[in-house]
Amino acid sequence: MLNVAIILGSTRPNRLSEPIGLWVEAAAKKTEGWNVERVDLRDWPLPFYQEAASVMQLKGEYSIDLAKEWSKKIASFDAYILVTPEYNHGTSAVLKNALDYLYAEWNNKPVAFVGYGSVGGARAVEQLRLVAGELQMADIREAVHVANPWMLVKDGVFAAEEFHGKKLAALIAQLDWWAKALQAAR
Ligand SMILES: Cc1cc2nc3c(=O)[nH]c(=O)nc-3n(C[C@H](O)[C@H](O)[C@H](O)COP(=O)(O)O)c2cc1C
C-alpha cells in the first residue's frame, strides 16, 4: 500500500484549498492501493521556523513538540499532493513554512501539485517545483491548474469541469508510478 497525503495549503476562513482539496481527496480515495489522508495545515499551527540551527543540523531535535509530531506525520507518507493557492505569485507562507520545517522526511518521495488562482496557480506551482528539487523530491509533471476558482466554488463545493477531472486522473496515475518506484528504491 502507498500512504498518500493531500496537504491543504491555506488556512484562512473561506479558503478555497478546502473545497478543491476535498475534490482531490474523493478521486484519490478511489485509487487502488492508496491509503489517503487529508493533512490540514490548520491542525498544524507551526510558528515561523524559529530553531537555532538548520533542519539538517537539528536531526529532529526541535524545541517544540508540534514540530516533532509534524516530522512523524510527514515521514509516514510515500507521496504528497500539495493543494496550493497563489499568493503574490508564490505559494502561501503557511505551506512554505510547513515544507521548510523538515528535510529527510520529504526526501526521495514524489510530489504532485493542484494549484488555483487567476492563472491556475501556475506561478505558485512553478516556485514549488524549485523547492521540491532542494528537498530531494520527484515533482510530477502532470498537475491540475484551476483558473478563476472563485467562479467554480459554490456553497463550499468545487464544481470541477470535465478537463479538471482528466488532469487529476493523469496526475494520480503518474504519482502512483513514481510512488511505487521510489518506495521500492528507498
Ligand atoms: C495575499 C494574497 C495574494 C494573492 N495574490 C494572488 C496572485 O498573485 N495571483 C493570483 O492568481 N491570485 C492571488 N490572490 C487571490 C487568490 O488566488 C484567491 O484569494 C484564492 O482564493 C486564495 O486561496 P485560498 O482561498 O485557499 O486562501 C491572492 C490572495 C491573497 C490573499
The ligand as an SDF file (V2000), in Angstrom:
LIG
                    3D

 31 33  0  0  0  0  0  0  0  0999 V2000
   -2.2350   37.7690   -0.0450 C   0  0  0  0  0  0  0  0  0  0  0  0
   -2.9060   37.3300   -1.3210 C   0  0  0  0  0  0  0  0  0  0  0  0
   -2.2220   37.4360   -2.5010 C   0  0  0  0  0  0  0  0  0  0  0  0
   -2.8050   36.9970   -3.6880 C   0  0  0  0  0  0  0  0  0  0  0  0
   -2.0620   37.0270   -4.8200 N   0  0  0  0  0  0  0  0  0  0  0  0
   -2.5440   36.3890   -5.9230 C   0  0  0  0  0  0  0  0  0  0  0  0
   -1.7060   36.1960   -7.0550 C   0  0  0  0  0  0  0  0  0  0  0  0
   -0.5670   36.6020   -7.0890 O   0  0  0  0  0  0  0  0  0  0  0  0
   -2.2160   35.5200   -8.1150 N   0  0  0  0  0  0  0  0  0  0  0  0
   -3.4950   35.0290   -8.1250 C   0  0  0  0  0  0  0  0  0  0  0  0
   -3.8880   34.3970   -9.1050 O   0  0  0  0  0  0  0  0  0  0  0  0
   -4.3150   35.2100   -7.0650 N   0  0  0  0  0  0  0  0  0  0  0  0
   -3.8670   35.8770   -5.9570 C   0  0  0  0  0  0  0  0  0  0  0  0
   -4.6650   36.0360   -4.8730 N   0  0  0  0  0  0  0  0  0  0  0  0
   -6.0660   35.5910   -4.9530 C   0  0  0  0  0  0  0  0  0  0  0  0
   -6.1640   34.1170   -4.5870 C   0  0  0  0  0  0  0  0  0  0  0  0
   -5.9290   33.3350   -5.7190 O   0  0  0  0  0  0  0  0  0  0  0  0
   -7.5450   33.7700   -4.0190 C   0  0  0  0  0  0  0  0  0  0  0  0
   -7.8560   34.6500   -2.9450 O   0  0  0  0  0  0  0  0  0  0  0  0
   -7.5810   32.3530   -3.5180 C   0  0  0  0  0  0  0  0  0  0  0  0
   -8.8890   32.0410   -3.1080 O   0  0  0  0  0  0  0  0  0  0  0  0
   -6.6000   32.1730   -2.3510 C   0  0  0  0  0  0  0  0  0  0  0  0
   -6.5670   30.8500   -1.9040 O   0  0  0  0  0  0  0  0  0  0  0  0
   -7.2780   30.4310   -0.5300 P   0  0  0  0  0  0  0  0  0  0  0  0
   -8.7630   30.7620   -0.7350 O   0  0  0  0  0  0  0  0  0  0  0  0
   -7.0800   28.9550   -0.4230 O   0  0  0  0  0  0  0  0  0  0  0  0
   -6.6780   31.2310    0.5700 O   0  0  0  0  0  0  0  0  0  0  0  0
   -4.1280   36.4770   -3.6780 C   0  0  0  0  0  0  0  0  0  0  0  0
   -4.8120   36.4060   -2.4740 C   0  0  0  0  0  0  0  0  0  0  0  0
   -4.2140   36.8020   -1.3110 C   0  0  0  0  0  0  0  0  0  0  0  0
   -4.9720   36.6570   -0.0050 C   0  0  0  0  0  0  0  0  0  0  0  0
  1  2  1  0
  2  3  1  0
  2 30  2  0
  3  4  2  0
  4  5  1  0
  4 28  1  0
  5  6  2  0
  6  7  1  0
  6 13  1  0
  7  8  2  0
  7  9  1  0
  9 10  1  0
 10 11  2  0
 10 12  1  0
 12 13  2  0
 13 14  1  0
 14 15  1  0
 14 28  1  0
 15 16  1  0
 16 17  1  0
 16 18  1  0
 18 19  1  0
 18 20  1  0
 20 21  1  0
 20 22  1  0
 22 23  1  0
 23 24  1  0
 24 25  2  0
 24 26  1  0
 24 27  1  0
 28 29  2  0
 29 30  1  0
 30 31  1  0
M  END
$$$$
